[in-house]
């Protein structure tokens, strides 16, 4: 009985270690701070933005805090999987759902929808050294005008 219990503990520890290792190996996972000086804003600029991405099996959990130059702030959250399906997005004034597609280990595409219509598309790419995240976005405003942003983040 004692060997069976020890084996059970070993198996549990192994699964925890593998899960932790996978989360640490995902280049997208981590805390990212917007580098305003390196970013290009076609739409509304941000003063600060910090995004925390946590790896989950076949997906990501995201929390983001943003402050605008006018002093407004927003807190957004989502948990979504890399299956292209829509998942709830909370805190985004314009979007209500988000979908993710993994392109490769360092790249994913996101689509944000408002009332079922695409509001924002973006590609997130982590640099080869893992220290920079670049988000290239196309955003459609309420009047149907499209703007583009290139947001550059530094890993914290």
C-alpha positions as CSV (number, residue, x, y, z in Angstrom):
1,X,0.0,0.0,0.0
2,X,2.8,2.3,0.9
3,X,4.5,1.9,-2.6
4,X,1.1,2.6,-4.3
5,X,0.7,5.8,-2.3
6,X,4.2,7.0,-3.1
7,X,3.6,6.2,-6.7
8,X,0.4,8.3,-6.6
9,X,2.3,11.2,-5.1
10,X,5.0,10.9,-7.7
11,X,2.4,10.9,-10.6
12,X,0.7,14.0,-9.1
13,X,4.0,15.8,-8.7
14,X,4.9,14.9,-12.3
15,X,1.7,16.4,-13.7
16,X,2.1,19.6,-11.7
17,X,5.7,20.0,-12.9
18,X,4.8,19.4,-16.5
19,X,1.9,21.9,-16.3
20,X,4.2,24.5,-14.7
21,X,6.9,23.9,-17.3
22,X,4.5,24.3,-20.2
23,X,3.2,27.5,-18.8
24,X,6.7,28.9,-18.3
25,X,7.7,27.8,-21.9
26,X,4.8,29.7,-23.6
27,X,6.5,32.9,-25.0
28,X,3.2,34.8,-24.8
29,X,2.8,34.2,-21.0
30,X,4.0,36.9,-18.7
31,X,3.5,40.5,-17.8
32,X,3.8,43.0,-20.6
33,X,4.1,46.8,-20.3
34,X,3.2,49.0,-23.2
35,X,6.2,51.0,-24.6
36,X,4.4,54.1,-25.8
37,X,7.6,55.6,-27.4
38,X,8.0,52.6,-29.7
39,X,4.3,52.2,-30.5
40,X,2.3,53.8,-33.4
41,X,-1.2,54.9,-32.8
42,X,-3.6,55.4,-35.7
43,X,-6.5,55.5,-33.3
44,X,-6.7,56.5,-29.6
45,X,-3.3,56.5,-27.8
46,X,-2.7,55.0,-24.4
47,X,-0.6,56.5,-21.6
48,X,-0.1,53.1,-19.9
49,X,-1.1,49.6,-20.4
50,X,0.0,46.5,-18.5
51,X,-1.3,43.1,-19.7
52,X,-0.8,39.8,-17.8
53,X,-1.1,36.7,-19.9
54,X,-1.3,33.3,-18.2
55,X,-1.0,30.1,-20.1
56,X,-3.8,27.6,-19.7
57,X,-4.1,24.3,-21.6
58,X,-4.6,25.3,-25.3
59,X,-5.4,28.9,-24.4
60,X,-4.7,32.1,-22.4
61,X,-6.1,34.0,-19.5
62,X,-5.6,37.8,-19.9
63,X,-6.0,40.7,-17.6
64,X,-5.2,44.2,-18.8
65,X,-5.2,47.6,-17.2
66,X,-5.1,50.7,-19.4
67,X,-5.0,54.4,-18.8
68,X,-5.7,57.0,-21.5
69,X,-3.9,60.3,-21.9
70,X,-7.1,62.0,-20.7
71,X,-7.0,60.0,-17.5
72,X,-9.7,57.4,-18.2
73,X,-9.0,53.8,-17.2
74,X,-10.1,50.4,-18.2
75,X,-9.7,46.9,-16.8
76,X,-10.3,44.0,-19.3
77,X,-10.3,40.3,-18.8
78,X,-10.9,37.1,-20.8
79,X,-10.1,33.4,-20.8
80,X,-10.1,31.9,-24.3
81,X,-8.8,28.9,-26.2
82,X,-6.9,28.7,-29.5
83,X,-9.9,27.3,-31.3
84,X,-11.3,30.3,-33.1
85,X,-14.5,30.3,-31.1
86,X,-15.9,33.4,-29.4
87,X,-15.4,33.8,-25.6
88,X,-16.7,36.6,-23.3
89,X,-14.6,39.7,-23.0
90,X,-15.3,41.9,-20.0
91,X,-14.3,45.6,-19.5
92,X,-13.8,46.5,-23.2
93,X,-16.1,49.4,-23.9
94,X,-16.4,48.4,-27.6
95,X,-16.0,44.7,-27.7
96,X,-18.0,41.9,-26.1
97,X,-16.3,38.7,-27.3
98,X,-12.8,37.6,-28.3
99,X,-11.5,34.6,-30.3
100,X,-7.9,33.3,-30.5
101,X,-6.0,31.3,-33.1
102,X,-2.4,30.1,-32.5
103,X,-0.3,30.6,-35.6
104,X,3.0,29.3,-34.1
105,X,4.7,29.2,-30.8
106,X,5.4,33.0,-30.8
107,X,2.3,34.2,-32.7
108,X,-1.4,34.4,-32.3
109,X,-4.3,36.1,-34.0
110,X,-7.2,37.7,-32.1
111,X,-10.6,38.9,-33.2
112,X,-12.7,41.1,-31.1
113,X,-16.4,41.4,-31.8
114,X,-19.1,43.9,-30.9
115,X,-22.7,42.6,-31.1
116,X,-21.4,39.8,-33.4
117,X,-19.6,42.1,-35.8
118,X,-15.8,42.3,-36.0
119,X,-14.5,45.4,-34.3
120,X,-10.8,44.6,-34.0
121,X,-8.3,42.1,-35.5
122,X,-4.8,41.8,-34.3
123,X,-1.7,39.7,-34.6
124,X,0.5,39.3,-31.5
125,X,4.1,38.3,-32.0
126,X,6.8,37.7,-29.4
127,X,10.4,38.4,-30.5
128,X,12.8,35.6,-30.8
129,X,14.6,36.7,-27.5
130,X,11.2,36.7,-25.7
131,X,11.5,40.3,-24.5
132,X,9.2,42.2,-26.9
133,X,5.6,41.6,-27.8
134,X,4.3,43.4,-30.9
135,X,0.5,43.8,-31.5
136,X,-0.4,44.9,-35.0
137,X,-4.1,45.9,-35.0
138,X,-6.9,47.0,-37.3
139,X,-9.8,48.7,-35.5
140,X,-13.2,49.7,-37.0
141,X,-14.8,52.6,-35.1
142,X,-18.5,53.1,-34.6
143,X,-18.7,55.1,-38.0
144,X,-17.1,52.2,-39.9
145,X,-13.7,53.9,-40.3
146,X,-10.6,51.6,-40.0
147,X,-7.5,52.6,-38.1
148,X,-4.3,50.7,-37.5
149,X,-2.0,50.5,-34.5
150,X,1.3,48.9,-33.8
151,X,1.6,48.4,-30.0
152,X,5.0,47.4,-28.7
153,X,5.3,45.8,-25.2
154,X,8.3,45.0,-23.0
155,X,8.3,41.9,-20.9
156,X,8.5,42.7,-17.2
